[in-house]
Each structure stands twice: as C-alpha cells, then as structure tokens.
Amino acid sequence: MYNPPGYARHSSGLTVPDSVVAPVPASKLRAGIRAARTQIDESLDELVQVLAGPYRIKSIEVQVSFSAEGKFLGFGVGGATSIKLVIEPDATADT
C-alpha cells in the first residue's frame, strides 16, 4: 500500500506521520503518575513553607513529563508525554 512521503503505516493500520511517537501505555503511565504524585507532594510542601507570607496562594500550575515508557521524568515539558496540572489549596483542609 502506498504511503505518502513522511508517513508510515502504524501497527494499528492507520497511516501516520513518521515523527509520531507510539502512545504511552496507560498502565505504565499510571505507575509514572504515582511517582510524580510523591514528587509533587514533597515539592508543594516545600513551596508552601518557602512562600509563606502575608498573602494566599490561589493556585500553582505544574507541567510534569513522562518518558515513552511512562516513567516520571520531572517537572517541565520535554518527555514523550506532558500533563499540565492546576493545583489549588483546599480551603477546608486542616493546616
């Protein structure tokens, strides 16, 4: 079957651009998300301590990146998969 230049047949049967990276399997991404959560929790705890002042933190935006294997790479864009999280303090939580 003919594939236009710059395109290839994916295992799904679809014709996709050559630059398309295979999707991250959901099961591997879930494991990466658990690792990311630990790092996010620790980082937020530190941020709240450092940014304590006469103001209220309304929200914090974080980009987290994952490898093609679903492994958490860190904060920022650059992995095979990136997720933007908007985290807002829970006003009902005990402080």
Secondary structure, 3 states (H helix, E strand, C coil): CCCCCCEEECCCCCEEECCCCCCCCHHHHHHHHHHHHHHHHHHHHHHHHHCCCCCCCCCEEEEEEECCCCCEEEECCCCCEEEEEEECCCCCCCC
